[in-house]
Amino acid sequence: MLEKRDLLINFILDTVPVTRDQAKEIANSFHPIQIKKGDFLLRENNINNDYFYLEKGLMRTFLFNLKGNEITTDFFTENNIVFEVTSFFNRVNSEANIQAITDCFGYRISYDELNSLFHNKPAFRDFGRAILVKEFISSKKRNYGMINRTAEERYQNLLTSKSQILQHAPLKYIASYLGITDSTLSRLRRKI
C-alpha cells in the first residue's frame, strides 16, 4: 500500500532528477485538500493562490466568451499540477475558472509557500521550471492543433491522450474544448 504523499513524491521524482529524500521534503510542504464535484479551485476575478497537485479526480478550466457561453480551455487529469499560471505568478485576477468535474483529492501549496521553496530549495526550482516548460509545450500544441488539425483529429488525439476525460466530462465541455458543436461531437463519436 502506498504511503501518504507517495504519488506526489513519485510525480516529483518523475519530473526532475532529485533524491527521494529531496522529493519527500518538497512533498511534505504541500497540504492535503479535497474538492467536491462542482466546487471551484479558482473563480474568475480572484487571484490564483493555490499550486495544486491533483492526485485523484478530473478538473477543467473554463471562461465565458463574449456571448456568455462557457468555453472549456483545458482539462486536468490525475497526476498533474493544476493552476492558472498568469494569475498565480503575476498576482492578477484570473479570467478563468478552475472547477472539479468529479470529486477530487490532492495537495496544495500557497503562493508564499511556493516562493519560500523556490528561494530555499534548488531542487524545487528545477521542479517548478520543468512544470512550466511542460505547461508551455502543452499549450502550444493545443493552440497549433486548433489551427492545423481537423475536428476529427483533435477528437482522436483526446481519445488517446486523455481518455479519462471522455469517461467523466459532460459532452458539452468536451465539445467546447475541441472547438466544435455538441452535434458535431455526436457525429464524430458515432463515426469513430
C-alpha positions, 0 to 999 in steps of 0.5 A: 500500500502506498504511503501518504504523499507517495504519488506526489513524491513519485510525480516529483521524482518523475519530473526532475532528477532529485533524491527521494529524500529531496522529493519527500521534503518538497512533498511534505510542504504541500497540504492535503485538500479535497474538492467536491464535484462542482466546487471551484479551485479558482473563480474568475476575478480572484487571484490564483493562490493555490499550486495544486497537485491533483492526485485523484479526480478530473478538473477543467478550466473554463471562461465565458466568451463574449456571448456568455457561453462557457468555453472549456480551455483545458482539462486536468487529469490525475497526476498533474499540477493544476493552476492558472499560471498568469494569475498565480505568478503575476498576482492578477485576477484570473479570467478563468475558472478552475472547477472539479468535474468529479470529486477530487483529492490532492495537495496544495501549496500557497503562493508564499509557500511556493516562493519560500521553496523556490528561494530555499530549495534548488531542487524545487526550482528545477521542479517548478521550471520543468512544470512550466516548460511542460505547461508551455509545450502543452499549450502550444500544441493545443493552440497549433492543433486548433489551427492545423488539425481537423475536428476529427483529429483533435477528437482522436488525439483526446481519445488517446491522450486523455481518455479519462476525460471522455469517461467523466466530462459532460459532452458539452465541455468536451465539445467546447474544448475541441472547438466544435458543436455538441452535434458535431461531437455526436457525429464524430463519436458515432463515426469513430 
